[in-house]
């Protein structure tokens, strides 16, 4: 009785995780593009890129642990 919602909740949060992964991937690629287009070495831009990259890979690792299928 109490565990009937478990599958529904897992699917709902898996969809949210996949959407968040897609958003962070776009943010990461935008940060890489900004870093490539900048003429001089800007540590703030590099730190922003590394932060978005680490968030994306953390979410990717979490999806792999939870065995989420990304379609």
C-alpha distances in whole Angstrom, upper triangle without the diagonal:
4,6,6,9,10,12,13,14,16,18,19,20,22,24,25,26,28,30,31,32,34,36,37,38,40,41,42,44,46,47,48,50,52,53,54,56,57,61,61,59,56,54,52,51,50,48,46,46,45,42,41,41,39,36,36,36,34,31,32,32,28,27,29,27,23,25,25,27,29,31
4,6,7,8,11,12,12,14,17,17,18,20,22,23,24,26,28,28,30,32,33,34,36,38,38,40,42,43,44,46,48,49,50,52,54,55,58,58,56,53,51,48,48,47,45,43,43,42,39,38,38,36,33,33,33,31,28,30,29,25,25,26,24,21,23,23,25,28,30
4,5,5,8,10,10,11,14,15,16,17,20,21,21,23,25,26,27,30,31,32,33,36,36,37,40,41,42,43,45,47,48,49,51,52,56,56,53,51,49,47,46,45,43,41,41,40,37,36,36,34,31,31,31,28,26,27,26,23,22,23,21,18,19,20,22,25,27
4,6,7,8,9,11,13,14,15,17,18,20,21,23,24,26,27,29,30,32,33,35,36,37,39,41,42,43,45,47,48,49,51,52,56,56,54,52,50,47,46,46,44,42,41,40,38,36,36,35,32,31,31,29,26,27,27,24,22,24,22,19,20,20,21,24,25
4,6,5,6,8,10,10,12,14,15,17,18,20,21,22,24,26,27,28,30,32,33,34,36,38,39,40,42,43,44,46,48,49,53,53,51,48,47,44,43,43,41,38,38,37,35,33,33,32,29,28,29,26,24,25,25,21,20,22,21,17,18,18,20,22,23
4,6,5,6,9,10,11,12,14,15,16,18,20,21,22,24,26,27,28,30,31,32,34,36,37,38,40,42,42,44,46,47,51,51,49,46,44,42,41,41,38,36,36,35,32,31,31,29,26,26,26,24,21,22,22,18,17,19,17,14,15,15,17,20,22
4,5,5,6,9,10,10,12,14,15,16,18,20,21,23,24,26,27,29,30,31,33,35,36,37,39,41,42,43,45,46,50,50,48,46,44,42,41,40,38,36,35,35,32,30,30,29,26,25,25,23,20,21,21,18,16,18,16,13,13,13,14,17,18
4,5,5,6,9,10,11,13,14,16,17,19,20,22,23,25,26,28,29,30,32,34,35,36,38,39,41,42,44,45,49,49,48,45,44,41,40,40,38,35,35,34,32,30,30,29,26,25,26,24,20,21,22,19,17,19,18,15,15,14,15,17,18
4,5,5,6,8,10,11,12,14,15,16,18,20,21,22,24,26,27,28,30,32,33,34,36,37,38,40,42,43,47,47,45,43,41,38,37,37,35,32,32,32,29,27,27,26,23,22,23,21,18,19,20,16,15,18,17,13,15,13,15,17,19
4,5,5,6,9,10,10,12,14,15,16,18,20,21,22,24,25,26,28,30,31,32,34,36,37,38,40,42,45,45,43,41,39,37,36,35,33,31,30,30,27,25,25,24,21,20,21,19,15,16,17,13,12,14,13,9,11,10,12,14,16
4,6,5,6,9,10,11,12,14,15,17,19,20,21,23,24,25,27,29,30,31,33,35,36,37,39,41,44,45,43,41,39,37,36,35,34,31,30,30,28,25,25,25,22,20,21,19,16,16,17,15,12,15,15,11,11,9,10,12,13
4,5,5,6,9,10,11,13,14,16,17,19,20,22,23,24,26,27,29,31,32,33,35,36,38,39,43,44,42,39,38,35,34,34,32,30,29,29,26,24,25,24,21,20,21,19,16,17,18,15,13,16,16,13,14,11,13,13,15
4,5,5,6,9,10,10,12,14,15,16,18,20,21,22,24,26,26,28,30,31,32,34,36,37,41,41,39,37,35,32,31,31,29,27,26,26,23,21,22,21,17,17,18,16,12,14,15,12,11,14,14,11,12,10,12,13,15
4,5,5,6,9,10,10,12,14,15,16,19,20,21,23,24,25,27,29,30,31,33,35,36,40,40,38,36,34,32,31,30,29,26,25,25,23,20,20,20,17,15,16,15,11,12,13,10,8,11,12,8,9,6,9,9,12
4,5,5,6,9,10,11,12,14,15,17,19,20,21,23,24,26,27,29,30,32,33,35,39,39,38,36,34,32,30,30,29,26,25,25,23,20,21,20,17,16,17,16,13,13,15,13,10,14,15,12,12,9,10,9,10
4,5,5,6,9,10,11,12,14,16,16,18,20,21,22,24,26,27,28,30,32,33,37,37,35,33,32,29,28,28,26,23,23,23,20,18,19,18,15,14,16,15,11,13,15,12,11,15,15,13,14,11,12,11,13
4,5,5,6,9,10,10,12,14,15,16,18,20,21,22,24,25,27,28,30,31,35,35,33,31,30,27,26,25,24,21,20,20,18,15,16,15,12,11,12,11,7,9,11,9,7,11,12,10,12,9,11,10,13
4,5,5,6,9,10,10,13,14,15,17,18,20,21,23,24,26,27,29,30,34,35,33,31,30,28,26,25,24,22,20,20,19,16,16,16,13,11,12,12,9,9,12,10,8,11,13,11,12,8,9,7,9
4,5,5,6,9,10,11,12,14,16,17,18,20,21,23,24,26,27,29,33,33,32,30,29,27,24,25,24,21,20,20,18,15,16,17,14,11,14,14,11,12,15,13,11,15,17,15,15,12,12,10,11
4,5,5,6,8,10,10,12,14,15,16,18,20,21,22,24,26,27,31,31,29,27,26,23,22,22,20,17,17,17,15,12,13,13,10,9,12,11,8,10,13,12,11,14,16,15,16,13,14,12,14
4,5,5,6,9,10,10,12,14,15,16,18,20,21,22,24,26,29,30,28,26,25,23,21,20,19,17,15,16,14,11,11,12,9,6,9,9,6,7,11,10,9,12,14,14,14,11,12,10,12
4,6,5,6,9,10,11,12,14,15,17,18,20,21,23,25,28,29,28,26,25,23,21,21,20,17,16,17,16,12,12,14,12,9,11,13,10,10,14,14,12,15,17,17,17,13,13,10,11
4,5,5,6,9,10,11,12,14,15,17,18,20,21,23,26,27,26,24,23,21,18,19,18,15,14,16,14,10,12,13,11,9,12,13,11,12,16,15,14,17,20,19,19,16,17,14,15
4,5,5,6,9,10,10,12,14,15,16,18,20,21,25,25,23,21,20,18,16,16,15,12,11,12,10,7,8,10,7,6,9,10,9,10,13,14,13,16,18,18,19,17,17,15,17
4,5,5,6,9,10,11,12,14,15,16,18,20,24,24,23,21,21,19,16,16,16,13,11,12,12,8,8,11,9,6,9,11,10,10,13,15,14,16,18,19,19,16,17,13,15
4,5,5,6,9,10,10,12,14,15,16,18,22,23,22,21,21,19,16,16,16,13,11,14,13,10,10,13,12,10,13,15,13,14,17,18,17,19,22,22,22,19,19,16,17
4,6,5,6,9,10,10,12,14,15,17,20,21,20,18,17,15,12,13,13,10,9,11,10,7,9,11,10,9,12,14,13,14,17,18,18,20,23,23,24,21,22,18,20
4,5,5,6,9,10,11,12,14,15,19,20,18,16,16,14,11,11,11,9,6,8,9,5,6,9,9,7,10,13,13,13,16,17,17,19,22,22,23,21,21,18,20
4,5,5,6,9,10,10,12,14,18,19,18,17,17,16,13,12,14,11,8,11,12,9,9,12,13,11,13,16,15,15,18,20,20,21,24,25,24,22,22,19,20
4,5,5,6,9,10,10,12,16,17,17,15,16,14,11,12,13,10,9,12,13,10,11,14,14,13,16,18,18,18,21,22,22,24,27,27,27,25,25,22,22
4,5,5,6,9,10,11,14,15,14,12,12,11,7,8,10,7,5,9,10,8,9,12,13,12,15,17,17,18,21,22,22,24,26,27,28,26,26,23,25
4,5,5,6,9,10,13,14,13,12,13,12,9,8,11,9,6,9,11,10,9,13,14,13,15,18,18,18,21,23,23,24,27,28,28,26,26,23,25
4,5,5,6,9,12,14,14,13,15,14,10,11,14,12,9,13,15,13,13,16,17,16,18,21,21,21,24,26,25,27,30,31,30,28,28,25,26
4,5,5,6,10,11,11,10,12,11,8,9,12,10,9,12,14,13,14,17,18,17,19,22,22,23,25,27,27,29,31,32,33,31,31,27,28
4,6,5,9,9,8,8,10,10,6,7,10,9,8,11,13,13,13,16,17,17,19,21,22,23,25,27,27,29,31,32,33,31,31,28,30
4,6,8,10,10,11,13,13,10,10,13,13,11,13,16,15,15,18,20,19,20,23,24,24,26,29,29,30,32,34,34,32,32,29,30
4,6,9,11,11,14,14,11,12,15,14,13,16,18,17,18,21,22,21,23,26,27,27,29,31,31,33,35,36,36,34,34,31,32
4,6,7,8,11,12,9,10,14,13,13,16,18,17,18,21,22,22,24,27,28,28,30,32,33,34,36,38,38,36,36,33,34
4,7,9,12,14,12,13,16,16,16,18,21,21,21,24,26,26,27,30,31,31,33,35,36,37,39,41,41,39,40,36,37
4,6,10,12,10,11,14,15,15,17,20,20,21,23,25,26,27,29,31,31,33,35,36,37,39,41,41,40,40,37,39
4,6,9,8,8,11,13,13,14,17,18,18,20,23,23,24,26,28,29,30,32,34,34,36,38,39,38,38,36,37
4,6,6,6,9,10,11,13,14,16,17,19,20,22,23,25,26,27,29,31,32,33,35,37,38,36,37,35,36
4,5,5,6,9,10,10,12,14,15,16,18,20,21,22,24,25,27,28,30,31,33,34,36,35,36,34,36
4,5,5,6,9,10,10,12,14,15,17,18,20,21,23,24,26,27,29,30,32,33,34,33,34,32,34
4,5,5,6,9,10,11,12,14,16,17,18,20,21,23,24,26,27,29,30,32,33,31,32,30,31
4,5,5,6,9,10,10,12,14,15,16,18,20,21,22,24,26,27,29,30,31,30,31,29,31
4,5,5,6,9,10,10,12,14,15,16,18,20,21,22,24,26,27,29,30,29,30,28,31
4,5,5,6,8,10,11,12,14,15,17,18,20,21,23,24,26,27,28,27,28,26,28
4,5,5,6,9,10,11,12,14,16,16,18,20,21,23,24,26,27,25,26,24,26
4,6,5,6,9,10,11,12,14,15,16,18,20,21,22,24,25,24,26,24,26
4,5,5,6,9,10,11,12,14,15,17,18,20,21,23,24,23,25,23,26
4,5,5,6,9,10,11,12,14,15,17,18,20,21,22,21,22,20,22
4,5,5,6,9,10,10,12,14,15,17,18,20,21,20,21,19,21
4,5,5,6,9,10,10,12,14,15,16,18,20,19,21,19,22
4,6,5,6,9,10,11,12,14,15,17,18,17,19,18,21
4,5,5,6,9,10,11,12,14,15,16,15,16,14,17
4,5,5,6,8,10,10,12,14,15,14,16,15,18
4,5,5,6,9,10,11,12,14,14,16,16,19
4,5,5,6,9,10,10,12,11,13,12,16
4,5,5,6,9,10,10,10,11,10,14
4,5,5,6,9,10,10,13,13,17
4,5,5,6,8,9,12,13,16
4,5,5,6,5,8,9,13
4,5,5,6,9,10,14
4,5,8,11,13,17
4,6,9,12,15
4,6,9,13
4,6,10
4,6
4
